[in-house]
Amino acid sequence: SSGIIPTPTLKTTSSYAPILTRAVRSNRCYSSWYGVEKAPADPIIGLTQAFKDDPAETKVLLGVGAFRDDKGKPYVLPSVKQAEEAVVATLSDHEYAPISGIPAFVKSSLEFAYGENCPALLEN
């Protein structure tokens, strides 16, 4: 390979075509991402690919996505249904949270982020 990045041919009658061609070439060479190494493959996605490549008839994919029955329909685990019902049972209404957030959640989040003894949090 010569290391030269091919430039697409712009089919236009516009007088801007040479400028656009240079811009495309320039952006490829001077992109913020130019020369950044590719990240390692995601292990969970790799698990899915290994599942697809496995010829075993009795395999079960437990890594990504929803569980499915023999007809390809999503199967919701009984424990998930039970947890869902418990969450729904605690909802007293369907009111939106205020724009500033749910006060108890905001307080807990700030204490988690800054520590319970943060001077700024103790002032309130």
C-alpha positions as CSV (number, residue, x, y, z in Angstrom):
1,S,0.0,0.0,0.0
2,S,1.3,3.5,-0.9
3,G,-0.3,5.0,2.2
4,I,-2.3,7.4,0.1
5,I,-5.9,7.8,1.1
6,P,-8.1,7.7,-2.0
7,T,-10.3,10.7,-2.6
8,P,-13.8,10.2,-3.7
9,T,-14.7,11.7,-7.1
10,L,-17.3,14.4,-6.7
11,K,-19.6,14.5,-9.7
12,T,-20.9,18.0,-9.9
13,T,-20.8,20.9,-12.2
14,S,-20.2,23.2,-9.3
15,S,-17.1,25.4,-9.2
16,Y,-16.7,24.3,-5.6
17,A,-15.9,20.7,-6.6
18,P,-12.1,21.1,-6.3
19,I,-12.5,22.8,-2.9
20,L,-14.8,20.1,-1.7
21,T,-12.4,17.4,-2.9
22,R,-9.5,19.0,-1.0
23,A,-11.7,19.4,2.1
24,V,-12.5,15.7,2.0
25,R,-8.8,14.8,1.6
26,S,-7.8,17.2,4.3
27,N,-10.4,16.1,6.8
28,R,-9.3,12.5,6.4
29,C,-5.7,13.3,7.1
30,Y,-6.2,15.8,9.9
31,S,-9.2,14.3,11.7
32,S,-9.0,14.3,15.5
33,W,-9.2,10.5,15.2
34,Y,-6.5,10.0,12.6
35,G,-3.9,7.7,14.0
36,V,-5.9,6.7,17.1
37,E,-5.5,2.9,17.7
38,K,-8.6,0.8,17.6
39,A,-9.8,-0.3,21.0
40,P,-9.7,-3.9,21.9
41,A,-12.8,-6.0,21.1
42,D,-15.6,-6.0,23.6
43,P,-15.5,-9.3,25.4
44,I,-19.3,-9.6,25.7
45,I,-19.7,-9.0,21.9
46,G,-16.9,-11.5,21.4
47,L,-19.0,-14.0,23.5
48,T,-21.9,-13.4,21.2
49,Q,-19.8,-14.1,18.1
50,A,-18.4,-17.2,19.7
51,F,-21.9,-18.4,20.3
52,K,-22.9,-17.8,16.7
53,D,-19.8,-19.6,15.5
54,D,-20.4,-22.7,17.7
55,P,-22.1,-25.5,15.8
56,A,-23.5,-27.2,18.9
57,E,-27.3,-27.8,18.7
58,T,-27.9,-27.5,22.4
59,K,-26.2,-24.1,23.0
60,V,-27.8,-21.4,25.0
61,L,-26.8,-17.7,24.7
62,L,-26.8,-16.1,28.2
63,G,-24.6,-13.1,27.4
64,V,-26.4,-10.3,25.4
65,G,-30.0,-9.5,24.8
66,A,-33.2,-11.1,25.9
67,F,-33.8,-14.8,26.6
68,R,-35.8,-16.3,23.8
69,D,-38.0,-19.4,23.6
70,D,-38.0,-22.0,20.8
71,K,-40.1,-19.7,18.6
72,G,-37.7,-16.8,19.0
73,K,-40.0,-14.8,21.2
74,P,-38.6,-13.0,24.3
75,Y,-38.9,-15.1,27.5
76,V,-39.1,-13.0,30.7
77,L,-37.7,-14.9,33.7
78,P,-40.2,-15.4,36.6
79,S,-37.8,-13.6,38.9
80,V,-37.8,-10.6,36.6
81,K,-41.6,-10.5,36.4
82,Q,-41.7,-10.7,40.2
83,A,-39.2,-7.8,40.6
84,E,-41.2,-5.8,38.0
85,E,-44.4,-6.3,40.0
86,A,-42.7,-5.2,43.2
87,V,-41.5,-2.0,41.6
88,V,-44.9,-1.2,40.1
89,A,-46.6,-1.9,43.4
90,T,-44.5,0.9,45.0
91,L,-45.7,3.5,42.5
92,S,-48.3,5.6,44.1
93,D,-48.9,7.8,41.0
94,H,-47.5,8.6,37.6
95,E,-46.4,12.1,38.5
96,Y,-43.3,13.5,36.8
97,A,-40.3,14.2,39.0
98,P,-39.5,17.9,39.5
99,I,-36.9,19.4,37.1
100,S,-34.4,19.5,40.0
101,G,-34.8,15.7,40.5
102,I,-36.2,13.6,43.3
103,P,-34.9,15.2,46.5
104,A,-34.0,11.9,48.3
105,F,-32.2,10.7,45.2
106,V,-30.3,13.9,44.7
107,K,-29.3,14.0,48.3
108,S,-28.0,10.4,48.3
109,S,-26.2,11.0,45.0
110,L,-24.4,14.0,46.3
111,E,-23.4,12.2,49.5
112,F,-22.1,9.3,47.5
113,A,-20.1,11.6,45.2
114,Y,-18.7,14.0,47.8
115,G,-19.0,12.1,51.0
116,E,-21.5,12.5,53.8
117,N,-19.2,14.9,55.7
118,C,-18.6,17.3,52.8
119,P,-18.7,20.8,54.2
120,A,-20.8,22.2,51.3
121,L,-23.4,19.5,51.9
122,L,-23.4,20.0,55.6
123,E,-24.2,23.7,55.1
124,N,-27.6,22.8,53.7
